[in-house]
């Protein structure tokens, strides 16, 4: 947590909402079309989410999946990547699998305790899937 009591995820979500509101206001007041140009870059939000998952050490696996999905969608939107339509049709299966993994508690934790004679050193390590906490 930072000084204001908000997590980086809350700040990012608030910033996204703020930017969306400003874009709508500019479109309404100035009569210009901004969404058409910006919509190509929506996968950047998935990339940022994945990066936050990794940097905050919440889930490296989930973060990497989000980074890969964001990169694929961004490359597709910018017409730099062409994949068969079948892949684009069934991509939500990945999200369903990730959701099920989260719901089923797919992250097992192991606690390793080490103590030395005389009580000098007592080390504890919590290992969760692919991360050391």
VMD Tcl script that builds the backbone (N, CA, C; Angstrom):
set m [mol new atoms 399]
animate dup $m
set s [atomselect $m all]
$s set {name element resname resid chain x y z} {
  {N N UNK 1 A 0.842 -1.181 0.000}
  {CA C UNK 1 A 0.000 0.000 0.000}
  {C C UNK 1 A 0.885 1.241 0.000}
  {N N UNK 2 A 0.404 2.282 -0.632}
  {CA C UNK 2 A 1.144 3.518 -0.617}
  {C C UNK 2 A 0.562 4.453 0.431}
  {N N UNK 3 A 1.036 5.692 0.463}
  {CA C UNK 3 A 0.637 6.631 1.500}
  {C C UNK 3 A -0.857 6.919 1.501}
  {N N UNK 4 A -1.460 6.946 0.344}
  {CA C UNK 4 A -2.868 7.291 0.240}
  {C C UNK 4 A -3.777 6.102 0.556}
  {N N UNK 5 A -3.227 4.938 0.800}
  {CA C UNK 5 A -4.028 3.775 1.143}
  {C C UNK 5 A -4.604 3.060 -0.065}
  {N N UNK 6 A -4.177 3.407 -1.246}
  {CA C UNK 6 A -4.677 2.776 -2.469}
  {C C UNK 6 A -3.576 1.896 -3.053}
  {N N UNK 7 A -3.986 0.754 -3.572}
  {CA C UNK 7 A -3.022 -0.131 -4.222}
  {C C UNK 7 A -2.773 0.377 -5.638}
  {N N UNK 8 A -1.661 -0.046 -6.262}
  {CA C UNK 8 A -1.403 0.349 -7.648}
  {C C UNK 8 A -2.536 -0.060 -8.591}
  {N N UNK 9 A -3.189 -1.176 -8.311}
  {CA C UNK 9 A -4.314 -1.603 -9.137}
  {C C UNK 9 A -5.474 -0.624 -9.067}
  {N N UNK 10 A -5.735 -0.099 -7.871}
  {CA C UNK 10 A -6.806 0.881 -7.712}
  {C C UNK 10 A -6.468 2.175 -8.446}
  {N N UNK 11 A -5.195 2.584 -8.368}
  {CA C UNK 11 A -4.771 3.785 -9.080}
  {C C UNK 11 A -4.918 3.588 -10.585}
  {N N UNK 12 A -4.509 2.446 -11.089}
  {CA C UNK 12 A -4.609 2.179 -12.525}
  {C C UNK 12 A -6.061 2.167 -12.969}
  {N N UNK 13 A -6.927 1.510 -12.218}
  {CA C UNK 13 A -8.338 1.459 -12.558}
  {C C UNK 13 A -8.941 2.866 -12.554}
  {N N UNK 14 A -8.614 3.657 -11.540}
  {CA C UNK 14 A -9.100 5.035 -11.471}
  {C C UNK 14 A -8.610 5.874 -12.636}
  {N N UNK 15 A -7.355 5.685 -13.011}
  {CA C UNK 15 A -6.783 6.413 -14.138}
  {C C UNK 15 A -7.473 6.043 -15.445}
  {N N UNK 16 A -7.761 4.754 -15.621}
  {CA C UNK 16 A -8.456 4.298 -16.824}
  {C C UNK 16 A -9.834 4.937 -16.912}
  {N N UNK 17 A -10.579 4.942 -15.806}
  {CA C UNK 17 A -11.914 5.544 -15.790}
  {C C UNK 17 A -11.827 7.040 -16.093}
  {N N UNK 18 A -10.837 7.714 -15.510}
  {CA C UNK 18 A -10.642 9.142 -15.740}
  {C C UNK 18 A -10.384 9.428 -17.222}
  {N N UNK 19 A -9.491 8.671 -17.841}
  {CA C UNK 19 A -9.163 8.875 -19.260}
  {C C UNK 19 A -10.382 8.614 -20.139}
  {N N UNK 20 A -11.140 7.568 -19.846}
  {CA C UNK 20 A -12.346 7.269 -20.625}
  {C C UNK 20 A -13.340 8.429 -20.522}
  {N N UNK 21 A -13.524 8.957 -19.335}
  {CA C UNK 21 A -14.425 10.091 -19.155}
  {C C UNK 21 A -13.975 11.321 -19.929}
  {N N UNK 22 A -12.674 11.604 -19.899}
  {CA C UNK 22 A -12.133 12.754 -20.640}
  {C C UNK 22 A -12.342 12.568 -22.140}
  {N N UNK 23 A -12.134 11.364 -22.644}
  {CA C UNK 23 A -12.337 11.098 -24.074}
  {C C UNK 23 A -13.789 11.323 -24.464}
  {N N UNK 24 A -14.728 10.805 -23.673}
  {CA C UNK 24 A -16.148 11.021 -23.969}
  {C C UNK 24 A -16.491 12.516 -23.966}
  {N N UNK 25 A -15.964 13.238 -22.975}
  {CA C UNK 25 A -16.238 14.664 -22.885}
  {C C UNK 25 A -15.692 15.407 -24.102}
  {N N UNK 26 A -14.460 15.098 -24.500}
  {CA C UNK 26 A -13.874 15.749 -25.674}
  {C C UNK 26 A -14.662 15.449 -26.938}
  {N N UNK 27 A -15.100 14.198 -27.079}
  {CA C UNK 27 A -15.902 13.846 -28.248}
  {C C UNK 27 A -17.214 14.623 -28.262}
  {N N UNK 28 A -17.861 14.746 -27.112}
  {CA C UNK 28 A -19.144 15.447 -27.037}
  {C C UNK 28 A -18.987 16.954 -27.247}
  {N N UNK 29 A -17.965 17.548 -26.651}
  {CA C UNK 29 A -17.797 18.995 -26.738}
  {C C UNK 29 A -17.204 19.455 -28.060}
  {N N UNK 30 A -16.239 18.714 -28.571}
  {CA C UNK 30 A -15.525 19.137 -29.777}
  {C C UNK 30 A -16.039 18.468 -31.044}
  {N N UNK 31 A -16.870 17.447 -30.904}
  {CA C UNK 31 A -17.423 16.761 -32.065}
  {C C UNK 31 A -16.387 15.998 -32.877}
  {N N UNK 32 A -15.324 15.560 -32.229}
  {CA C UNK 32 A -14.295 14.788 -32.941}
  {C C UNK 32 A -14.386 13.323 -32.531}
  {N N UNK 33 A -13.926 12.469 -33.411}
  {CA C UNK 33 A -13.950 11.038 -33.131}
  {C C UNK 33 A -12.580 10.587 -32.650}
  {N N UNK 34 A -12.506 10.281 -31.369}
  {CA C UNK 34 A -11.239 9.839 -30.774}
  {C C UNK 34 A -11.213 8.320 -30.634}
  {N N UNK 35 A -12.371 7.711 -30.318}
  {CA C UNK 35 A -12.422 6.277 -30.045}
  {C C UNK 35 A -11.931 5.437 -31.206}
  {N N UNK 36 A -12.202 5.868 -32.416}
  {CA C UNK 36 A -11.774 5.090 -33.576}
  {C C UNK 36 A -10.277 4.871 -33.606}
  {N N UNK 37 A -9.534 5.884 -33.198}
  {CA C UNK 37 A -8.065 5.774 -33.181}
  {C C UNK 37 A -7.564 5.090 -31.911}
  {N N UNK 38 A -8.193 5.384 -30.800}
  {CA C UNK 38 A -7.732 4.839 -29.516}
  {C C UNK 38 A -8.100 3.370 -29.362}
  {N N UNK 39 A -9.241 2.960 -29.915}
  {CA C UNK 39 A -9.727 1.597 -29.728}
  {C C UNK 39 A -8.727 0.552 -30.191}
  {N N UNK 40 A -7.876 0.898 -31.152}
  {CA C UNK 40 A -6.849 -0.044 -31.611}
  {C C UNK 40 A -5.906 -0.443 -30.477}
  {N N UNK 41 A -5.755 0.424 -29.500}
  {CA C UNK 41 A -4.747 0.224 -28.461}
  {C C UNK 41 A -5.320 -0.293 -27.142}
  {N N UNK 42 A -6.575 -0.767 -27.117}
  {CA C UNK 42 A -7.148 -1.274 -25.873}
  {C C UNK 42 A -6.341 -2.427 -25.274}
  {N N UNK 43 A -5.640 -3.266 -26.073}
  {CA C UNK 43 A -4.873 -4.349 -25.446}
  {C C UNK 43 A -3.737 -3.875 -24.535}
  {N N UNK 44 A -3.394 -2.603 -24.616}
  {CA C UNK 44 A -2.355 -2.078 -23.719}
  {C C UNK 44 A -2.794 -2.226 -22.270}
  {N N UNK 45 A -4.096 -2.142 -22.004}
  {CA C UNK 45 A -4.586 -2.321 -20.633}
  {C C UNK 45 A -4.325 -3.743 -20.144}
  {N N UNK 46 A -4.464 -4.726 -21.022}
  {CA C UNK 46 A -4.159 -6.112 -20.658}
  {C C UNK 46 A -2.658 -6.258 -20.411}
  {N N UNK 47 A -1.840 -5.615 -21.249}
  {CA C UNK 47 A -0.387 -5.649 -21.048}
  {C C UNK 47 A -0.008 -5.032 -19.706}
  {N N UNK 48 A -0.608 -3.898 -19.366}
  {CA C UNK 48 A -0.318 -3.248 -18.085}
  {C C UNK 48 A -0.751 -4.108 -16.901}
  {N N UNK 49 A -1.905 -4.751 -17.026}
  {CA C UNK 49 A -2.390 -5.644 -15.972}
  {C C UNK 49 A -1.410 -6.787 -15.766}
  {N N UNK 50 A -0.962 -7.392 -16.857}
  {CA C UNK 50 A 0.009 -8.481 -16.756}
  {C C UNK 50 A 1.315 -8.027 -16.134}
  {N N UNK 51 A 1.772 -6.847 -16.524}
  {CA C UNK 51 A 3.010 -6.304 -15.971}
  {C C UNK 51 A 2.878 -6.044 -14.478}
  {N N UNK 52 A 1.716 -5.529 -14.058}
  {CA C UNK 52 A 1.489 -5.303 -12.626}
  {C C UNK 52 A 1.464 -6.613 -11.852}
  {N N UNK 53 A 0.851 -7.652 -12.407}
  {CA C UNK 53 A 0.821 -8.963 -11.745}
  {C C UNK 53 A 2.238 -9.472 -11.501}
  {N N UNK 54 A 3.104 -9.283 -12.488}
  {CA C UNK 54 A 4.481 -9.775 -12.371}
  {C C UNK 54 A 5.283 -8.904 -11.414}
  {N N UNK 55 A 5.216 -7.592 -11.571}
  {CA C UNK 55 A 6.011 -6.695 -10.732}
  {C C UNK 55 A 5.592 -6.730 -9.272}
  {N N UNK 56 A 4.299 -6.936 -9.008}
  {CA C UNK 56 A 3.827 -7.030 -7.632}
  {C C UNK 56 A 3.969 -8.444 -7.089}
  {N N UNK 57 A 4.473 -9.340 -7.906}
  {CA C UNK 57 A 4.710 -10.735 -7.541}
  {C C UNK 57 A 3.443 -11.421 -7.051}
  {N N UNK 58 A 2.314 -11.053 -7.649}
  {CA C UNK 58 A 1.062 -11.716 -7.309}
  {C C UNK 58 A 1.023 -13.088 -7.955}
  {N N UNK 59 A 1.208 -13.122 -9.279}
  {CA C UNK 59 A 1.195 -14.383 -10.004}
  {C C UNK 59 A 1.973 -14.220 -11.295}
  {N N UNK 60 A 3.130 -14.825 -11.355}
  {CA C UNK 60 A 3.963 -14.730 -12.540}
  {C C UNK 60 A 3.276 -15.418 -13.719}
  {N N UNK 61 A 2.689 -16.583 -13.493}
  {CA C UNK 61 A 2.016 -17.324 -14.567}
  {C C UNK 61 A 0.866 -16.507 -15.155}
  {N N UNK 62 A 0.002 -15.993 -14.307}
  {CA C UNK 62 A -1.139 -15.195 -14.758}
  {C C UNK 62 A -0.647 -13.938 -15.481}
  {N N UNK 63 A 0.384 -13.308 -14.951}
  {CA C UNK 63 A 0.948 -12.118 -15.590}
  {C C UNK 63 A 1.492 -12.402 -16.971}
  {N N UNK 64 A 2.175 -13.524 -17.125}
  {CA C UNK 64 A 2.708 -13.887 -18.439}
  {C C UNK 64 A 1.604 -14.190 -19.440}
  {N N UNK 65 A 0.543 -14.840 -18.974}
  {CA C UNK 65 A -0.601 -15.111 -19.854}
  {C C UNK 65 A -1.226 -13.794 -20.304}
  {N N UNK 66 A -1.395 -12.855 -19.383}
  {CA C UNK 66 A -1.963 -11.561 -19.737}
  {C C UNK 66 A -1.069 -10.803 -20.711}
  {N N UNK 67 A 0.244 -10.847 -20.484}
  {CA C UNK 67 A 1.172 -10.193 -21.408}
  {C C UNK 67 A 1.084 -10.793 -22.805}
  {N N UNK 68 A 1.020 -12.110 -22.878}
  {CA C UNK 68 A 0.929 -12.776 -24.179}
  {C C UNK 68 A -0.383 -12.423 -24.884}
  {N N UNK 69 A -1.488 -12.449 -24.137}
  {CA C UNK 69 A -2.787 -12.108 -24.734}
  {C C UNK 69 A -2.801 -10.659 -25.203}
  {N N UNK 70 A -2.308 -9.755 -24.381}
  {CA C UNK 70 A -2.279 -8.341 -24.758}
  {C C UNK 70 A -1.436 -8.102 -25.993}
  {N N UNK 71 A -0.284 -8.767 -26.049}
  {CA C UNK 71 A 0.595 -8.612 -27.217}
  {C C UNK 71 A -0.078 -9.144 -28.477}
  {N N UNK 72 A -0.723 -10.304 -28.386}
  {CA C UNK 72 A -1.410 -10.867 -29.556}
  {C C UNK 72 A -2.522 -9.946 -30.053}
  {N N UNK 73 A -3.343 -9.448 -29.137}
  {CA C UNK 73 A -4.434 -8.565 -29.541}
  {C C UNK 73 A -3.914 -7.253 -30.125}
  {N N UNK 74 A -2.864 -6.702 -29.537}
  {CA C UNK 74 A -2.305 -5.458 -30.047}
  {C C UNK 74 A -1.731 -5.656 -31.448}
  {N N UNK 75 A -0.990 -6.736 -31.631}
  {CA C UNK 75 A -0.424 -7.022 -32.959}
  {C C UNK 75 A -1.526 -7.253 -33.987}
  {N N UNK 76 A -2.603 -7.911 -33.583}
  {CA C UNK 76 A -3.733 -8.130 -34.497}
  {C C UNK 76 A -4.396 -6.811 -34.860}
  {N N UNK 77 A -4.645 -5.952 -33.858}
  {CA C UNK 77 A -5.288 -4.665 -34.115}
  {C C UNK 77 A -4.455 -3.771 -35.024}
  {N N UNK 78 A -3.148 -3.838 -34.888}
  {CA C UNK 78 A -2.255 -3.034 -35.721}
  {C C UNK 78 A -1.941 -3.716 -37.052}
  {N N UNK 79 A -2.598 -4.858 -37.277}
  {CA C UNK 79 A -2.443 -5.655 -38.501}
  {C C UNK 79 A -0.990 -6.083 -38.748}
  {N N UNK 80 A -0.291 -6.388 -37.669}
  {CA C UNK 80 A 1.078 -6.883 -37.762}
  {C C UNK 80 A 1.139 -8.404 -37.605}
  {N N UNK 81 A 0.012 -9.015 -37.260}
  {CA C UNK 81 A -0.042 -10.457 -37.051}
  {C C UNK 81 A -1.336 -10.997 -37.647}
  {N N UNK 82 A -1.219 -12.018 -38.429}
  {CA C UNK 82 A -2.386 -12.670 -39.023}
  {C C UNK 82 A -2.416 -14.124 -38.565}
  {N N UNK 83 A -3.447 -14.470 -37.820}
  {CA C UNK 83 A -3.644 -15.841 -37.379}
  {C C UNK 83 A -4.975 -16.325 -37.933}
  {N N UNK 84 A -5.159 -17.632 -38.035}
  {CA C UNK 84 A -6.434 -18.153 -38.546}
  {C C UNK 84 A -7.623 -17.668 -37.720}
  {N N UNK 85 A -8.768 -17.494 -38.382}
  {CA C UNK 85 A -9.976 -17.023 -37.700}
  {C C UNK 85 A -10.404 -17.947 -36.567}
  {N N UNK 86 A -10.100 -19.232 -36.684}
  {CA C UNK 86 A -10.482 -20.193 -35.655}
  {C C UNK 86 A -9.868 -19.827 -34.297}
  {N N UNK 87 A -8.632 -19.352 -34.309}
  {CA C UNK 87 A -7.959 -18.957 -33.067}
  {C C UNK 87 A -8.669 -17.760 -32.449}
  {N N UNK 88 A -9.022 -16.767 -33.246}
  {CA C UNK 88 A -9.678 -15.568 -32.729}
  {C C UNK 88 A -11.092 -15.873 -32.247}
  {N N UNK 89 A -11.680 -16.923 -32.789}
  {CA C UNK 89 A -13.040 -17.286 -32.391}
  {C C UNK 89 A -13.079 -17.891 -30.986}
  {N N UNK 90 A -12.051 -18.671 -30.644}
  {CA C UNK 90 A -12.063 -19.412 -29.384}
  {C C UNK 90 A -11.119 -18.870 -28.317}
  {N N UNK 91 A -10.565 -17.664 -28.483}
  {CA C UNK 91 A -9.635 -17.143 -27.486}
  {C C UNK 91 A -10.262 -16.985 -26.101}
  {N N UNK 92 A -11.584 -16.742 -25.964}
  {CA C UNK 92 A -12.137 -16.611 -24.607}
  {C C UNK 92 A -11.968 -17.860 -23.746}
  {N N UNK 93 A -11.668 -19.001 -24.358}
  {CA C UNK 93 A -11.437 -20.226 -23.584}
  {C C UNK 93 A -10.268 -20.024 -22.620}
  {N N UNK 94 A -9.282 -19.238 -23.021}
  {CA C UNK 94 A -8.134 -18.952 -22.149}
  {C C UNK 94 A -8.604 -18.200 -20.903}
  {N N UNK 95 A -9.465 -17.219 -21.093}
  {CA C UNK 95 A -9.975 -16.452 -19.960}
  {C C UNK 95 A -10.813 -17.339 -19.050}
  {N N UNK 96 A -11.625 -18.215 -19.645}
  {CA C UNK 96 A -12.437 -19.144 -18.851}
  {C C UNK 96 A -11.538 -20.050 -18.025}
  {N N UNK 97 A -10.472 -20.562 -18.631}
  {CA C UNK 97 A -9.540 -21.438 -17.914}
  {C C UNK 97 A -8.858 -20.698 -16.770}
  {N N UNK 98 A -8.443 -19.452 -17.001}
  {CA C UNK 98 A -7.814 -18.671 -15.938}
  {C C UNK 98 A -8.796 -18.400 -14.799}
  {N N UNK 99 A -10.042 -18.094 -15.158}
  {CA C UNK 99 A -11.064 -17.870 -14.131}
  {C C UNK 99 A -11.324 -19.113 -13.303}
  {N N UNK 100 A -11.422 -20.255 -13.970}
  {CA C UNK 100 A -11.623 -21.515 -13.245}
  {C C UNK 100 A -10.441 -21.823 -12.340}
  {N N UNK 101 A -9.232 -21.543 -12.829}
  {CA C UNK 101 A -8.032 -21.768 -12.019}
  {C C UNK 101 A -8.083 -20.927 -10.749}
  {N N UNK 102 A -8.502 -19.674 -10.885}
  {CA C UNK 102 A -8.597 -18.800 -9.716}
  {C C UNK 102 A -9.694 -19.276 -8.760}
  {N N UNK 103 A -10.840 -19.692 -9.306}
  {CA C UNK 103 A -11.947 -20.144 -8.470}
  {C C UNK 103 A -11.639 -21.453 -7.747}
  {N N UNK 104 A -10.921 -22.340 -8.394}
  {CA C UNK 104 A -10.616 -23.645 -7.819}
  {C C UNK 104 A -9.435 -23.585 -6.860}
  {N N UNK 105 A -8.847 -22.409 -6.700}
  {CA C UNK 105 A -7.708 -22.283 -5.784}
  {C C UNK 105 A -6.501 -23.013 -6.307}
  {N N UNK 106 A -6.171 -22.775 -7.554}
  {CA C UNK 106 A -5.075 -23.469 -8.218}
  {C C UNK 106 A -3.702 -23.157 -7.673}
  {N N UNK 107 A -3.601 -22.302 -6.684}
  {CA C UNK 107 A -2.304 -21.944 -6.128}
  {C C UNK 107 A -2.116 -22.623 -4.779}
  {N N UNK 108 A -1.229 -23.574 -4.736}
  {CA C UNK 108 A -0.942 -24.265 -3.477}
  {C C UNK 108 A 0.232 -23.596 -2.796}
  {N N UNK 109 A 0.175 -23.536 -1.495}
  {CA C UNK 109 A 1.238 -22.913 -0.735}
  {C C UNK 109 A 1.968 -23.954 0.090}
  {N N UNK 110 A 3.257 -23.777 0.236}
  {CA C UNK 110 A 4.078 -24.650 1.053}
  {C C UNK 110 A 4.891 -23.780 1.999}
  {N N UNK 111 A 4.901 -24.111 3.253}
  {CA C UNK 111 A 5.680 -23.358 4.230}
  {C C UNK 111 A 6.893 -24.191 4.615}
  {N N UNK 112 A 8.068 -23.582 4.510}
  {CA C UNK 112 A 9.321 -24.244 4.868}
  {C C UNK 112 A 9.881 -23.512 6.075}
  {N N UNK 113 A 10.117 -24.245 7.151}
  {CA C UNK 113 A 10.643 -23.637 8.371}
  {C C UNK 113 A 12.029 -24.207 8.646}
  {N N UNK 114 A 12.927 -23.321 9.022}
  {CA C UNK 114 A 14.268 -23.738 9.386}
  {C C UNK 114 A 14.624 -23.091 10.722}
  {N N UNK 115 A 15.077 -23.879 11.692}
  {CA C UNK 115 A 15.532 -23.300 12.949}
  {C C UNK 115 A 16.891 -23.869 13.300}
  {N N UNK 116 A 17.677 -23.052 13.939}
  {CA C UNK 116 A 19.015 -23.465 14.370}
  {C C UNK 116 A 19.013 -23.670 15.881}
  {N N UNK 117 A 19.981 -24.435 16.335}
  {CA C UNK 117 A 20.082 -24.719 17.771}
  {C C UNK 117 A 20.312 -23.433 18.546}
  {N N UNK 118 A 19.739 -23.371 19.686}
  {CA C UNK 118 A 19.929 -22.212 20.556}
  {C C UNK 118 A 19.009 -21.055 20.193}
  {N N UNK 119 A 18.157 -21.232 19.221}
  {CA C UNK 119 A 17.208 -20.189 18.858}
  {C C UNK 119 A 17.828 -18.992 18.168}
  {N N UNK 120 A 19.046 -19.148 17.610}
  {CA C UNK 120 A 19.705 -18.013 16.963}
  {C C UNK 120 A 18.971 -17.576 15.688}
  {N N UNK 121 A 18.637 -18.502 14.820}
  {CA C UNK 121 A 18.031 -18.154 13.540}
  {C C UNK 121 A 16.755 -18.952 13.347}
  {N N UNK 122 A 15.736 -18.287 12.919}
  {CA C UNK 122 A 14.477 -18.935 12.608}
  {C C UNK 122 A 14.000 -18.372 11.276}
  {N N UNK 123 A 14.071 -19.167 10.233}
  {CA C UNK 123 A 13.697 -18.705 8.896}
  {C C UNK 123 A 12.412 -19.391 8.466}
  {N N UNK 124 A 11.542 -18.612 7.826}
  {CA C UNK 124 A 10.319 -19.150 7.262}
  {C C UNK 124 A 10.230 -18.687 5.814}
  {N N UNK 125 A 9.792 -19.572 4.945}
  {CA C UNK 125 A 9.620 -19.204 3.553}
  {C C UNK 125 A 8.289 -19.769 3.082}
  {N N UNK 126 A 7.468 -18.925 2.503}
  {CA C UNK 126 A 6.212 -19.340 1.941}
  {C C UNK 126 A 6.359 -19.398 0.438}
  {N N UNK 127 A 6.163 -20.563 -0.135}
  {CA C UNK 127 A 6.303 -20.746 -1.570}
  {C C UNK 127 A 4.912 -20.981 -2.133}
  {N N UNK 128 A 4.550 -20.192 -3.128}
  {CA C UNK 128 A 3.242 -20.319 -3.753}
  {C C UNK 128 A 3.452 -20.533 -5.249}
  {N N UNK 129 A 3.175 -21.746 -5.717}
  {CA C UNK 129 A 3.375 -22.143 -7.118}
  {C C UNK 129 A 4.767 -21.753 -7.591}
  {N N UNK 130 A 4.841 -20.711 -8.412}
  {CA C UNK 130 A 6.095 -20.348 -9.032}
  {C C UNK 130 A 6.730 -19.126 -8.391}
  {N N UNK 131 A 6.320 -18.794 -7.169}
  {CA C UNK 131 A 6.809 -17.587 -6.523}
  {C C UNK 131 A 7.266 -17.881 -5.108}
  {N N UNK 132 A 8.205 -17.099 -4.645}
  {CA C UNK 132 A 8.640 -17.153 -3.245}
  {C C UNK 132 A 8.155 -15.867 -2.601}
  {N N UNK 133 A 7.388 -16.027 -1.533}
  {CA C UNK 133 A 6.809 -14.856 -0.867}
  {C C UNK 133 A 7.552 -14.602 0.424}
}
mol reanalyze $m
mol bondsrecalc $m
mol representation Tube
mol addrep $m
